[in-house]
């Protein structure tokens, strides 16, 4: 369980720095008054209300899919079924592959 908590923390920390790493000046200049940005953050954290904006959120703000956050929450609170747990394991495995293949600056 400690490993899952660490992975969850690492995932959330990584997402927190994504906009800064995506060519933005830093957290002080994030577009919190931008309606689309607020919708993207809400969609990313809740998994709701993101119909047709997922591509915009990824392209404009480098935000990941809400499935990562839903799985992170479930890894801490428990899964509804073994299938649900396995789906999240696959999602995390795919993200780990992408992280290992990612460019190092």
C-alpha positions in Angstrom: 0.0 0.0 0.0 2.9 2.4 0.7 4.1 1.9 -2.9 0.7 2.9 -4.2 0.6 5.9 -2.0 4.0 6.9 -3.3 3.0 6.3 -6.9 -0.2 8.4 -6.4 1.8 11.2 -4.9 4.4 11.0 -7.7 1.6 11.1 -10.3 -0.1 14.1 -8.8 3.3 15.9 -8.4 4.2 15.2 -12.0 0.8 16.6 -13.2 1.3 19.7 -11.1 4.5 20.5 -13.0 3.3 19.5 -16.5 2.1 23.0 -17.5 5.4 24.5 -16.4 7.3 21.9 -18.3 5.1 22.4 -21.4 6.7 25.7 -22.2 4.9 27.9 -19.7 6.7 30.4 -17.6 5.6 28.8 -14.3 2.8 28.4 -11.8 2.4 32.1 -11.2 1.4 32.6 -14.9 -1.0 29.6 -15.2 -4.3 30.8 -16.8 -6.6 30.2 -13.8 -9.0 32.9 -15.2 -9.2 31.1 -18.5 -12.6 29.3 -18.6 -11.3 26.4 -20.7 -8.4 25.8 -18.3 -10.7 25.7 -15.3 -13.0 23.3 -17.2 -10.0 21.1 -18.0 -8.8 21.0 -14.4 -12.3 20.2 -13.2 -12.6 17.5 -15.8 -9.1 16.1 -15.0 -9.9 15.8 -11.3 -13.5 14.7 -11.4 -13.8 12.9 -14.7 -17.0 14.7 -15.4 -18.0 17.5 -17.8 -15.1 16.9 -20.2 -17.0 15.8 -23.3 -15.2 17.0 -26.4 -12.6 18.9 -24.5 -10.1 16.1 -23.8 -8.0 16.9 -27.0 -8.1 20.6 -26.2 -6.9 20.0 -22.6 -4.1 17.8 -23.8 -3.0 20.1 -26.6 -3.3 23.5 -24.8 -2.3 22.6 -21.3 -0.6 19.2 -21.4 -3.2 17.8 -18.9 -3.6 14.0 -18.6 -6.7 12.0 -18.8 -9.0 11.8 -15.7 -8.6 8.0 -15.6 -5.2 8.5 -14.0 -6.7 10.4 -11.1 -9.7 8.1 -10.8 -7.3 5.1 -10.6 -5.1 6.9 -8.1 -8.1 7.6 -5.8 -9.2 4.0 -6.1 -5.8 2.7 -5.3 -6.1 4.5 -2.0 -9.8 3.9 -1.3 -10.3 0.5 -2.8 -11.6 -0.9 -6.1 -15.1 -2.0 -6.9 -14.0 -5.2 -8.5 -10.9 -7.2 -9.6 -11.6 -6.1 -13.2 -11.6 -2.5 -12.1 -8.3 -3.0 -10.3 -6.8 -4.6 -13.4 -7.9 -1.8 -15.7 -6.2 0.7 -13.4 -3.0 -1.5 -13.3 -3.0 -1.5 -17.1 -3.5 2.3 -17.2 -0.6 2.8 -14.8 1.6 0.4 -16.7 1.0 2.3 -19.9 1.8 5.6 -18.2 5.0 4.1 -16.7 6.1 3.0 -20.2 5.5 6.5 -21.5 7.5 8.0 -18.7 10.4 5.7 -19.3 10.4 6.5 -23.0 10.0 10.2 -22.4 12.6 12.8 -23.3 15.0 13.9 -20.7 16.1 17.5 -21.0 
